[in-house]
Amino acid sequence: RYFRWWVKKTRIEKKSAFIDLLCAVPLQQIYGCPLGGIGGGTITRGWRGEFCRWQLNPGLYHYETVIANQFTVCLRCKGQTIYQQVLSVERPSSLQGWNWGYCGHYAFYHALYPRAWLVYELPGQKVVLTCRQVSPVIPHDYKDSSLPVGVFVWEVENRRDEAVEVSLMFSLQNGTGAKEDRSGGHWNEPFAVQEDGERVAGVLLHHCPAVNPFTLAISAREKAGTEVTHVTAFNPMGLGREVWQDLLKDGRLDSPTGKSRPTEKGEVTAAAVCASCSVPAHGHKTLELALAWDMPCVHFGSKEKLHLRRYTRFFGSKGDAAPALSHYALTHYEEWERKIEAWQNPILENSQLPSWYKSALFNELYFMTDGGTIWMEVPPDCCAQDLQGPAGAGLSHLLPVLREYGRFAYLEGQEYRMYNTYDVHFYASFALIMLWPKLQISLQYDIAVAVVNEDVQPRQYLMCGQTAQVKMKNVVPHDIGDPGDEPWQRVNAYLMHDTADWKDLNLKFVLQVYRDYYLTHDSLYLQDMWPVCQAVMESELKFDTDNDGLIENGGFADQTYDAWVVHGASAYCGGLWLAAVCMMCKMAEVLGDTEVQQKYLDILSKGKEAFERMLWNGKYYNYDSSGSDTSSSIMSDQCAGQWFLGACGLDQGEFEVFPKSHVLSALKTIFEKNVLGFAGGTMGAVNGMRPNGVPDTSSVQSNEVWIGVVYSLAATMIQEGMVEEGFRTAEGCYRTVWERLGMAFQTPEAYREKKVYRSLAYMRPLSIWSMQLALERRAGQAAAPARLSQGPSH
C-alpha cells in the first residue's frame, strides 16, 4: 500500500512524500551553524565554511553546496598584492581561475548556536582571520528573532612588523544551486543605504521563479577606514578570471553602476562584495559583512493561500526589504551579541556543568530555526471566526494572541515533513516555553482550534488499510499539516495510521497546558484551554474500558512509539494518563471548578491503585500488562508522566501520583540496564531492555535510542536527585551524535548500537531544555524559570 502510494505521489504527481521510506536523505558529515532567525527560512553554513543546506521555501530542503558562495582574502603590502586565496579547501571544476585548495590544517571551527567561529591562520603570512557568524536568535525577543539575516564579523589580526591592507570578498550565486537557478529572468543590482550616519553597501540578487520569488543581499558596513566595492554580475560556471584579476590588481572590485541584464534560460549569475581596510603592524581591525534574504510572501504546496512571514510586520511585504534588513543587521548585531551573551554566560560560566552539556544545550537549538520553521502573520483584517472555525468560539483570547505573536510551526524532522507533530512536540516544547513562551502559547491555540473542529473527509490509512475521517472532534490532531499541502487548513498529514485512537495525544495537550500555565502564570490562557482540556479528557475516558481509573492501549500502533505495539494497561500511556488526571485536579482547583475536581480526584484514586497493581513488579513498571513475552521489558520512557509532574512541582505531598520510592527504583533500574548495560554505557539509554540485559528486539523501535527521550529521561533523573546519573545518561547521546557519528546540526530521531540511524535533523532532541529547567528548579529558581534572561519583549 505504501509503495503504491509512494509511486503515485512521487512519480505521477511529482510531489515529495511526507515521509519517504524509500529515499532517505543521505548522511553528509558537513553541517555547521545555520544562518537566520526564526521562521524566515535558513541557509546552513558547513564547518568548512561552505553554504550547503537551503530552506527558503517553507519546510522544503535543498541539499546543495553552491561552490561560488565563498569568502576570498587578498593581502597587499606597499602597494603590491602578496597573497590571494579562496578560504575553502575545495578544488572545484568551475571558477578554476581562482586560487582554491586552502590547507585545512590552518583553519579551526567552533559553534555555539546561534554563533559560530571560523579561524584562518593564513600560512606564511603572519595574519589571522577570525570570522564570527551571528544570527538574531534571542530568547523572549519577538522582533529581531524573526529576521532572515546572518552577519559575518571578520576580526583581522596583523602579526607582521609592517601594515597590511586586507580585502575580504564575499561572492554569492543568484539562487540556491537548484535547477531553478537556470530558469532565466534572474538579475542583480547594486544598492547602498545611508541612515543614522551608518552606510551599508552591497548587491541585491533578485531570484524570480513563478512561486515564492525572493531577493538575496550581500553587503558590508562602510565606516572610516573601510571601503566597500562590488561586482554586479559574473558567471559562476565559467573560469571567473575577470573577478579574480580585478581583485588581484588593487584589492578592490570595479563597482559598475546599474542593474545587470536578466539571465537567459540555462544561464546562472552571481555577484560579489568586497570590504577593504588597512591594518597597522601588530594591530587589529574588523570588517563586517552580511547576508540577508527577503521572501516575504509564501505559498505552501497547494498554492491556495498567500502567507506573510512574521518579519514583514517590521520590514514590509513588498519584496524590497533586503537593503533595510542588511542595514539593520550590520548596525544591530552588537546589541544581539550582548543579549546572547547575557543569556548564555550564566550557563557557560557555571563550573558545575560539564562542557559537553553546554555545547548540547545551545547547539541543539539549531532546530528552532532550521526545523523547516515558519512564523506567519495573521492577516490584519481576519476575525476570530476565520481562525477558530465553526466550533472554536470559546477561545476568547485566540485572536489577540495570534494577532500579536503570529502563527508558529516547525517540522517533526527535515525528512518527516509534518508541522507541529504533537506527540513529538510534547518533548521539544520545553525549548519554546522556556525561551519563546508566546510561541508555545500561540501553537497551543492552533492545536485547540483543531481539537474543537472536525474534518469529516474520508482517507485511507497506509499501514492498516482502513478508511476513516481525517480528524475527529474533541481529539488532538497528530500534526498541523504538510508544507507540501496547506498547513492549518488541512491537519493530520500523517497517513500511516489513523491517530484518532492514539492514547497519548490528548494527554500531552493537557500536560502542556498546565505546564505552560505553571511557567507563565497566564491565567487567560488557562481559562481558554480549560474547556478544551475537559473535552479531550472526556474523549480519552472511553479508553478506560473496565472503569478502573486507568486507560488501556489497543494492541495496535496507538502512541508515539508507533511501531512498538502495546496491549492493555501500559507504563507509558498509563503514566501520562495519571499525570494528566492529576493536572486536571490542579487546574480545577486553580479555576474553582469543584465538581470537575472531585470527578478527577475519584478517577486518580482508582487509577493509581490499578497502575501499581497491574504494572509495578517490585523494581520498575512493566511495559504493559498483557503478560506477553515482552510485557516485562524495561522501557526507558516509563516515567514520562512523572517527568512532566516534576517540571510543574506536582511530584510530592498531596500530588504524589507515583510513589517516590518506586520512581527512584525504576530510574535506577533504567540506568543500570538501559544505560550502563547498553553499548558499555556510552550511547545513552536504549528504548527497551529485557530484564536479562538484552535489548528488546520485538519491534524496530524498541532497540533504538531516541535522543530526545534520553534527554527527557536525564531531566527526570535530575528532578529526582540523580544528577550524576542524569548527566552520564545524556552524555552518551551527545558524544555519539556530535562526536562519533559526525551528525552535528542534524541530530537524528534515533540510532541503534550498530551503524543504523533514522530521520536526520529531528525535533525531539530540543527536550534537552527540560534538563535545564530541572537544574534551575534544583538551584531554587523555580519561581520564574522563563525569566532566566528576560530580554525585551516586543
Secondary structure, DSSP 4 states (H G I P E B T S, - for coil): -HHHHHHIIIIIS----SB-SSSPPPP-TT--PEES-SSB-EEEE-TTS-EEEEE-STT--B----TT-EEEEEEEETTEEEEEEES-S---SS-TTS-----GGGEEEEEETTEEEEEEEETTTTEEEEEEEE----TT-SSGGG--EEEEEEEEEE-SSS-EEEEEEEEEESS-SSGGGGSS--EEEEEEEEETTEEEEEEEEEE--SSS-EEEEEEEEE-TT-EEEEEEEE-TTS--HHHHHHHHHHS------SPPPPPPTT---EEEEEEEEEE-TT-EEEEEEEEEEE--EE--TT----EEBTTHHHH-SSS--HHHHHHHHHHHHHHHHHHHHHHHHHHHT-TTS-HHHHHHHHHTTHHHHHTT-EEEPPPTT--HHHHHTTT-TT-TTHHHHHHHH-EEE-BSBSSB--BT-HHHHHHHHHHHHHH-HHHHHHHHHHHHHHHHS-EEEEEE-TTT--EEEEE-TTS--S-SB-TTS-TTTS-----SS-GGG-SSHHHHHHHHHHHHHHHH--HHHHHHHHHHHHHHHHHHGGG-TT-SS---EESSS-SSSTTS--EESBHHHHHHHHHHHHHHHHHHHHHT-HHHHHHHHHHHHHHHHHHHHHHB-SSSB-SBSS--TTTT-EETTTTHHHHHHHHTT-SSGGG--S-HHHHHHHHHHHIIIIIITSGGGTS---SEE-TTS-B--SSTTTTSEEHHHHHHHHHHHHHTT-HHHHHHHHHHHHIIIIIIS--TT---SEE-SSS-EESSSBSGGGGHHHHHHHHHHHTT-TT-GGGTT-----
